[in-house]
């Protein structure tokens, strides 16, 4: 008896149009935004609903066929890249808002819905979907959840995980696991959705999401601050937590970063002419249009008086606030050659010392290198961009080893928000113990015994 | 070769004083606060540190000996009750605050630490540990996390799960799994701590907890409100979310509850002389001592003008606020005979209709029964107390079946915050699908293949 072909079986079950091969597969399916994907998948499946996802996985499971889920392909860790023998499963057609429940303040969407579309559906009903990131127009909510996305306002609203009440997931064998809970409290058995959030498609494919919505903020205050020391940065953060009830963003920039970005013409903004040891962008979003701006102003004035701040500028309008954010976004860094970007996290109090040590370790090896430190420090999240003129026999991975070893020495995480994918897999052991990784493998085996789901990713 | 005795092995490894049997075991170890435990365990182990927990589990694992973890024994679902062949493992001696990190705003404590002691350690440093429940003096943080405790301020701060950054857990085979993370963002591999939170000791024994702390609130405003309809209750909740930035408590009482509790002398409070279709206790905690009380007052005045409220009383001092809370706590219900308490959750918008249906279903069977509805409605959490004069041939479980069937019909949860334990195990399938329960079993088998950890609980 001849074993049937997996692609034939998929075509028979899903229709020819849902199973693409060869040149019919768009080249975007080669790689996520890390641009490290090397090949097109063996086939691309485009299911139209969760039942078709289940059918597809049932067939692939029977054939022991590896499946790589693909959302908006905006990831930065290679987690959605398929090898030439893999089948990519695109969530593009599983798109749409299914329900907005005003009383429960929940939004139920299909996993392939672009984040921005979900945000707009919430806003149209007067709610905030707090999850937000630069790639909101392309990134899909299923991918956001599979990677437990972070983004701009984690300090106030938490990671993607914190914003989800329910999930529907298809397991490796095609079982549909429906946990579309809308309750804030539900202790009926294990909270299974937690397994799938942040496991990068290795345990199941998310098909539906129930988000918890928040009230839309009514007033945003933004300031750009100058400070003398990392101790002062920490004191300002603590003061903002205590007195403002928490900022919605607390972004720190070290001076090399500030200099390069504000000297570059594409930034077109330089809040302070002079340089300072530290710059902080602080943003507060509130509901009290009458009092919040004055409270924010008063908070900064008190911080100046206490000597926490060297200087501060409050944005007088949206345009000024956008200019402050353009500095922090630092897109000018992308113009540098051979850059490598890092996304690490550290206990907040240790970030200052970490930066000094990491810069010193990198400079010892590459005295002419340029190293830029910045990030969501209020979330314990530091970004690093390195720009090194590599010598013969060196490659870009050499910088990884130095950065991640320093992260390990400071008990930090090699991935704050971007995930592990393939690019950081070799360094997982720098942030997680052998026992932890062994438990991850046991969970993987329990849920996907044949290892067909996103093989070779994370663990 | 004679198989050694598990108790002898435990004594040899931990010392005689750490392994109690027979009358040396205090009678409190018979049952949690559900008072459904029938027997003393075969032995009680009292490890002094996480390494001893690991040693004890390694020995029990080798003997395939069932182990029941016991914290403060304040649970209400029978989850910590041991059978006569089980060994109970008490966390009582694993008590103490290990670190308060001001910069990271984290508190690291041993799992046997009473919640109130951890709260005080945070407060001494100017922080709030938001997790709070009535049994705070006795309940231990490890048990709070194992059951994903809810409590009084979930609407503002989330369940226990939301307040934890790191855990240390001992697995069934004695492996110490250390995930004592202090970062707000950490996407390095699966977030394993989520598995152990809320799994009621069936997957591992929590030995250390890293809490995320918040700023201490500076001003609390409390009001007792009267409303005409459940629609008005929902509208008031939404208005409070939008305009106050979320209340810290939103507690609803149906009229039977209000009447009985306020007529009972032990309550010693009756905010409104007349009865209303709904009463709501609303509390707001803020940081702006100057403006928050006036905002709260203005919010209520606007709600009165809009016709959302029939009446409202704002507590003028702490004593009045306590009187409002005494009504909501409703301890007078405990004086009734043959009561059964329920802790269910429902999508917030459906709670009004659920109450009507549930009362109708119960009254059909027991026309003379008394049924009291109240709870943390802002958290989707409803409590029910039934008082029925059971006839011959009936038992108290008959009321369970009617309540939980109605919960199932409304797609609710049979346990909002108390957990499943043994008491709700038969009803788990009313809130979770067969596929979900099968995945729970796969996870259980992956982490505890011999099934020695808290057997017979949850699943």
Interface residues (C-beta under 8 A of the other chain):
Chain A: X101 X102 X103 X104 X105 X106 X126 X147 X148 X150 X154 X155 X158 X159 X161 X162 X171 X175 X176 X177 X178 X179 X181 X182 X183 X184 X185 X186 X187 X188 X189 X190 X191 X192 X194 X195 X197 X198 X199 X203 X214 X215 X216 X234 X238 X241 X242 X243 X244 X245 X246 X286 X287 X288 X291 X295 X345 X346 X347 X348 X349 X350 X376 X379 X380 X381 X412 X413 X414 X415 X416 X417 X418 X419 X420 X424 X428 X431 X432 X433 X435 X436 X437 X438 X439 X440 X442 X443 X445 X446 X447 X458 X459
Chain B: X101 X102 X103 X104 X105 X106 X126 X147 X148 X150 X154 X155 X158 X159 X161 X162 X171 X175 X176 X177 X178 X179 X181 X182 X183 X184 X185 X186 X187 X188 X189 X190 X191 X192 X194 X195 X197 X198 X199 X203 X214 X215 X216 X234 X238 X241 X242 X243 X244 X245 X246 X286 X287 X288 X291 X295 X345 X346 X347 X348 X349 X350 X376 X379 X380 X381 X412 X413 X414 X415 X416 X417 X418 X419 X420 X424 X428 X431 X432 X433 X435 X436 X437 X438 X439 X440 X442 X443 X445 X446 X447 X458 X459
